[in-house]
Amino acid sequence: MLRMWVEFRRKHLRLIYVPIINFLRYPLPSFRTRRYIKKMVKSFIQELKISKASRIRIIYNFADSPHTFGDFMVVVMLCRFLALSGFQVVLTIVDSGRRADWKELSEVAQKKRIVELLDLAKYLLPQEAEVELTNQYRSDPLDISLDSKYFYASAPYFLDLLISKYEWVIPDDFLLAAGTNETSRPYIAWHVRKANYDNRRNFTSSSIKKDFEILQKKFPGFSVMLISDSAGLEEAFLTLTGSRETKTREVGDTQLLAQPIPGFQNAISAVLGSSFFYQRGGGGIVIAPIFSLVPYLNLCFDKSFFHGWRKERAMPWSNENQLSVHIKRNLQSFSIAKLIKRLKV
């Protein structure tokens, strides 16, 4: 009798109790995080109403923040939103220590990255917003400070709540404007990631060939501009043309070209000048189309606040031609054909 019960439980009841056990073992950290950010935003709104402070200070601390451009850019875009909403804003970048993953970069590269991040902030923020780099930050009674640990991870949902829950109006100049077309014909901007760290998100030869064929069919007559650093461009050109030389080539009926000027900031203008942006596997440059009205398809392995609380829509302004899709498994073999077909571009 006991044996029959065990067999019955194994075959049938496990469909009920396994999800319950998993729920109890993993108590929805994303839910807890969202609840925490909701409290943070509520407190921020209340402080704005009652505080005599004259400015908002957002802290980006390298000790608990990565060196990646995308994470930093989201925080800068929150600063941009607040500044364009009429608040005095200061972005304080604290360099008293650096998180362990900064060691992925050499000392020289780290120094260069800090300069690039500062330049990026100044490039995106309105003139009235301030940017400062300091070794030590002390709170100021004149400030309403956003200084929680790992604030970069909270920034997307923080901004989302201001707009969707508290109904803050999106300022006219907040979204990044479409840029000037970089070529003589319309083009697709395609980020091809080939980084040394977290290489599970890098493109594979098979995925890039399949994606290229699908993009060719969807966008006949368009050029395809590959967005990446030199290593990524060379590897992608080798896969698609048989040569590492990153010069403009004709592949079938499609003109293949490389990002005109290297660097993340220059990639932003290239992406904003495109008719469509595509990325498989993640990469910070996707923040540019997410904070614009440029159509895009973003496939991402890692779940973040850009995936999950609003199906396939990264932010409140995202439309039907702006898809951000979380791929739980088989990232490289997942076909984009059906998603691309849905797009009305």
C-alpha positions as CSV (number, residue, x, y, z in Angstrom):
1,M,0.0,0.0,0.0
2,L,2.8,2.4,0.9
3,R,4.6,1.5,-2.3
4,M,1.5,2.3,-4.3
5,W,1.1,5.7,-2.6
6,V,4.7,6.6,-3.2
7,E,4.3,5.7,-6.9
8,F,1.1,7.7,-7.1
9,R,2.7,10.7,-5.5
10,R,5.7,10.4,-7.8
11,K,3.6,10.3,-10.9
12,H,0.8,12.8,-10.1
13,L,1.1,14.8,-7.0
14,R,4.6,16.0,-7.9
15,L,2.9,18.3,-10.5
16,I,1.4,20.1,-7.6
17,Y,3.9,20.0,-4.8
18,V,7.1,20.6,-6.7
19,P,6.0,24.1,-7.9
20,I,4.9,24.8,-4.3
21,I,8.3,23.6,-2.9
22,N,10.2,25.6,-5.4
23,F,8.1,28.7,-4.6
24,L,9.0,28.2,-0.9
25,R,12.6,27.5,-1.6
26,Y,13.0,30.5,-3.9
27,P,10.7,33.2,-2.5
28,L,10.5,35.4,-5.6
29,P,13.6,37.6,-5.1
30,S,12.3,39.7,-8.1
31,F,9.1,40.3,-6.2
32,R,11.0,41.2,-3.1
33,T,13.2,43.5,-5.1
34,R,10.2,45.2,-6.8
35,R,8.6,45.7,-3.4
36,Y,11.8,47.3,-2.1
37,I,12.0,49.6,-5.1
38,K,8.3,50.5,-4.7
39,K,9.0,51.6,-1.1
40,M,12.1,53.5,-2.3
41,V,10.1,55.4,-4.9
42,K,7.2,56.1,-2.4
43,S,9.7,57.5,0.1
44,F,11.3,59.6,-2.6
45,I,8.0,61.1,-3.7
46,Q,7.1,61.9,-0.1
47,E,10.5,63.5,0.5
48,L,10.0,65.7,-2.6
49,K,6.7,66.9,-1.0
50,I,8.0,67.7,2.5
51,S,11.7,68.3,2.1
52,K,13.3,71.7,1.9
53,A,16.2,70.2,0.0
54,S,16.9,72.1,-3.2
55,R,18.4,69.2,-5.4
56,I,18.4,65.5,-6.1
57,R,21.7,63.7,-5.9
58,I,22.1,60.3,-7.5
59,I,25.1,58.2,-6.3
60,Y,26.8,55.8,-8.7
61,N,29.4,54.0,-6.6
62,F,32.0,51.9,-8.4
63,A,32.4,49.8,-5.2
64,D,29.0,48.1,-5.8
65,S,28.5,48.9,-9.5
66,P,30.0,47.3,-12.7
67,H,32.2,48.9,-15.3
68,T,29.6,48.2,-18.0
69,F,28.3,51.1,-20.1
70,G,24.6,49.9,-20.2
71,D,24.1,49.8,-16.4
72,F,25.7,53.2,-16.1
73,M,23.6,54.6,-19.0
74,V,20.3,53.6,-17.3
75,V,21.2,55.6,-14.2
76,V,22.2,58.6,-16.4
77,M,18.9,58.4,-18.2
78,L,17.1,58.5,-14.9
79,C,19.1,61.7,-14.1
80,R,18.1,63.0,-17.5
81,F,14.4,62.4,-16.8
82,L,14.6,64.2,-13.4
83,A,16.6,67.1,-14.8
84,L,14.2,67.6,-17.7
85,S,11.3,67.4,-15.3
86,G,12.5,70.6,-13.7
87,F,14.7,69.4,-10.8
88,Q,18.2,70.3,-10.0
89,V,20.1,67.1,-10.4
90,V,23.7,66.0,-9.5
91,L,25.2,62.7,-10.5
92,T,27.9,61.9,-8.1
93,I,30.3,59.1,-9.2
94,V,32.2,57.7,-6.2
95,D,35.6,56.0,-6.9
96,S,36.7,55.0,-3.4
97,G,36.9,51.4,-4.4
98,R,35.9,49.2,-7.3
99,R,33.8,46.1,-7.5
100,A,35.6,42.8,-8.2
101,D,34.4,42.6,-11.8
102,W,36.4,45.8,-12.6
103,K,39.4,43.5,-12.7
104,E,38.2,42.1,-16.0
105,L,39.8,45.3,-17.3
106,S,43.5,46.2,-17.0
107,E,44.5,49.2,-14.9
108,V,44.9,51.3,-18.1
109,A,41.5,50.2,-19.4
110,Q,39.9,51.0,-16.1
111,K,41.2,54.6,-16.2
112,K,40.0,54.9,-19.8
113,R,36.6,53.5,-18.9
114,I,36.0,56.0,-16.2
115,V,36.8,58.9,-18.6
116,E,34.4,57.3,-21.1
117,L,31.6,57.0,-18.5
118,L,32.1,60.6,-17.5
119,D,31.9,61.7,-21.2
120,L,28.8,59.6,-21.7
121,A,27.1,61.3,-18.8
122,K,27.9,64.7,-20.0
123,Y,26.8,63.7,-23.5
124,L,23.4,62.6,-22.4
125,L,22.5,65.0,-19.6
126,P,21.2,68.5,-20.1
127,Q,23.6,71.4,-19.4
128,E,21.8,72.3,-16.1
129,A,22.6,68.8,-14.6
130,E,25.9,68.4,-12.8
131,V,28.3,65.4,-13.0
132,E,31.1,65.0,-10.5
133,L,33.7,62.3,-9.8
134,T,34.9,62.0,-6.2
135,N,36.9,59.7,-3.9
136,Q,34.7,60.3,-1.0
137,Y,31.1,61.3,-0.7
138,R,29.4,62.8,2.4
139,S,25.7,63.4,2.6
140,D,24.5,67.0,2.3
141,P,21.4,68.3,4.0
142,L,20.6,70.2,0.9
143,D,20.1,66.9,-1.1
144,I,17.5,64.3,-1.6
145,S,19.9,61.4,-2.1
146,L,19.3,58.2,-4.0
147,D,22.1,56.3,-2.5
148,S,21.0,52.7,-2.1
149,K,23.5,49.9,-2.8
150,Y,23.3,48.5,-6.4
151,F,21.1,51.4,-7.4
152,Y,22.0,50.9,-11.0
153,A,19.9,47.7,-10.9
154,S,16.9,49.6,-9.4
155,A,17.0,52.5,-11.9
156,P,14.8,51.0,-14.7
157,Y,12.0,50.0,-12.4
158,F,12.4,53.3,-10.4
159,L,11.8,55.3,-13.6
160,D,9.0,53.0,-14.7
161,L,7.1,53.6,-11.4
162,L,7.5,57.3,-11.7
163,I,5.8,57.2,-15.1
164,S,3.3,54.3,-14.8
165,K,2.2,54.5,-11.1
166,Y,2.8,58.1,-10.2
167,E,1.9,59.4,-13.7
168,W,4.8,61.7,-14.2
169,V,4.8,63.2,-17.6
170,I,7.6,62.1,-20.0
171,P,9.4,65.4,-20.9
172,D,9.4,66.3,-24.6
173,D,13.2,65.9,-25.0
174,F,13.7,62.9,-22.8
175,L,13.7,60.1,-25.3
176,L,16.8,60.0,-27.5
177,A,16.1,61.5,-30.9
178,A,16.5,59.6,-34.1
179,G,20.0,60.3,-35.5
180,T,21.2,61.1,-39.0
181,N,21.4,58.2,-41.3
182,E,25.0,57.0,-41.4
183,T,24.9,55.6,-44.9
184,S,23.5,56.3,-48.4
185,R,20.7,53.9,-47.9
186,P,18.6,52.8,-44.9
187,Y,20.3,50.3,-42.6
188,I,19.8,47.8,-39.8
189,A,22.0,48.3,-36.8
190,W,23.0,44.8,-35.4
191,H,25.0,44.5,-32.2
192,V,27.3,41.4,-32.4
193,R,28.7,40.7,-28.9
194,K,32.1,39.1,-28.6
195,A,33.4,39.9,-25.1
196,N,36.0,38.1,-23.0
197,Y,33.7,38.0,-19.9
198,D,30.4,36.1,-19.7
199,N,31.0,34.6,-23.1
200,R,27.8,32.5,-22.9
201,R,26.1,35.6,-24.3
202,N,28.5,36.0,-27.3
203,F,27.2,35.2,-30.8
204,T,28.1,31.9,-32.5
205,S,28.8,31.4,-36.1
206,S,25.6,29.4,-36.7
207,S,23.4,31.9,-34.9
208,I,24.8,34.9,-36.8
209,K,24.4,33.2,-40.2
210,K,20.8,32.2,-39.5
211,D,20.0,35.7,-38.2
212,F,21.6,37.3,-41.2
213,E,19.4,35.3,-43.6
214,I,16.2,36.3,-41.7
215,L,17.2,40.0,-41.6
216,Q,17.9,39.9,-45.3
217,K,14.5,38.6,-46.0
218,K,12.7,41.0,-43.7
219,F,14.6,44.1,-44.9
220,P,15.4,43.8,-48.6
221,G,17.3,46.7,-50.0
222,F,18.6,47.7,-46.5
223,S,22.3,47.7,-45.5
224,V,23.3,45.9,-42.3
225,M,25.7,47.8,-40.0
226,L,27.5,45.7,-37.4
227,I,28.0,47.3,-34.0
228,S,30.8,46.1,-31.8
229,D,34.4,46.6,-30.8
230,S,37.2,45.6,-33.2
231,A,37.3,42.0,-32.0
232,G,33.5,41.5,-32.4
233,L,33.5,43.2,-35.9
234,E,36.4,41.1,-37.1
235,E,34.8,37.8,-35.9
236,A,31.4,38.7,-37.4
237,F,32.9,39.7,-40.8
238,L,34.9,36.5,-40.8
239,T,31.7,34.5,-40.3
240,L,29.7,36.3,-42.9
241,T,32.3,37.1,-45.6
242,G,35.2,34.8,-44.9
243,S,37.6,37.7,-44.1
244,R,38.4,39.6,-40.9
245,E,38.8,42.8,-42.9
246,T,36.0,45.1,-41.7
247,K,35.5,47.0,-44.9
248,T,32.1,47.4,-46.7
249,R,31.2,44.2,-48.5
250,E,28.2,43.0,-50.6
251,V,26.9,39.7,-49.2
252,G,24.2,38.6,-51.6
253,D,22.0,41.6,-52.2
254,T,22.9,43.1,-48.8
255,Q,25.6,45.7,-48.1
256,L,27.5,44.8,-45.0
257,L,29.4,47.5,-43.1
258,A,31.0,48.2,-39.8
259,Q,30.3,50.8,-37.1
260,P,31.9,53.9,-38.6
261,I,33.7,55.2,-35.5
262,P,34.7,52.9,-32.6
263,G,33.5,53.4,-29.0
264,F,30.2,53.1,-27.1
265,Q,29.2,56.8,-27.4
266,N,29.7,56.7,-31.2
267,A,27.7,53.5,-31.3
268,I,24.7,55.4,-29.8
269,S,24.5,57.8,-32.8
270,A,24.9,54.9,-35.2
271,V,22.1,53.0,-33.6
272,L,19.8,56.0,-33.4
273,G,20.3,56.6,-37.2
274,S,19.2,53.1,-38.0
275,S,15.8,51.9,-39.2
276,F,15.9,48.9,-36.9
277,F,18.2,47.6,-34.1
278,Y,18.8,43.9,-33.4
279,Q,20.8,42.2,-30.7
280,R,21.0,38.5,-29.5
281,G,22.6,37.8,-26.1
282,G,22.6,41.2,-24.4
283,G,24.9,44.2,-24.5
284,G,24.7,47.7,-23.1
285,I,24.2,49.5,-26.4
286,V,20.5,48.2,-26.4
287,I,19.8,51.0,-23.8
288,A,20.0,53.5,-26.7
289,P,17.0,52.1,-28.6
290,I,15.2,51.3,-25.4
291,F,15.3,55.0,-24.5
292,S,14.2,56.0,-28.0
293,L,11.4,55.2,-30.5
294,V,13.8,53.3,-32.8
295,P,12.2,49.8,-33.6
296,Y,14.2,47.0,-32.1
297,L,14.4,43.3,-31.1
298,N,16.5,42.4,-28.1
299,L,17.0,38.8,-27.0
300,C,18.5,38.5,-23.6
301,F,19.6,35.5,-21.5
302,D,19.8,37.3,-18.2
303,K,16.4,38.4,-16.7
304,S,16.4,42.0,-15.5
305,F,13.8,44.7,-14.8
306,F,13.6,45.2,-18.6
307,H,12.0,41.7,-18.8
308,G,9.2,40.3,-16.7
309,W,6.8,42.8,-15.3
310,R,5.5,44.0,-18.8
311,K,5.6,41.2,-21.4
312,E,8.1,42.0,-24.1
313,R,7.9,45.7,-23.3
314,A,11.0,47.2,-21.6
315,M,9.5,50.6,-20.6
316,P,6.1,52.4,-20.5
317,W,6.7,54.1,-23.9
318,S,7.8,50.9,-25.6
319,N,5.5,50.1,-28.6
320,E,4.7,47.0,-30.7
321,N,7.8,47.4,-32.7
322,Q,10.1,47.5,-29.7
323,L,10.5,44.0,-28.3
324,S,12.7,42.9,-25.4
325,V,12.4,39.2,-25.0
326,H,13.8,37.1,-22.2
327,I,15.1,33.7,-23.6
328,K,15.3,31.2,-20.7
329,R,17.4,28.6,-22.5
330,N,18.8,27.8,-25.9
331,L,19.7,31.4,-26.6
332,Q,21.9,30.7,-29.6
333,S,19.5,28.3,-31.3
334,F,16.3,30.3,-30.7
335,S,14.8,31.4,-34.0
336,I,13.9,35.0,-34.4
337,A,11.7,34.3,-37.5
338,K,8.3,34.6,-35.8
339,L,9.3,37.7,-33.8
340,I,10.7,39.4,-36.8
341,K,7.5,38.6,-38.8
342,R,5.4,40.3,-36.1
343,L,7.2,43.7,-36.5
344,K,5.5,46.3,-38.7
345,V,8.7,48.0,-39.9
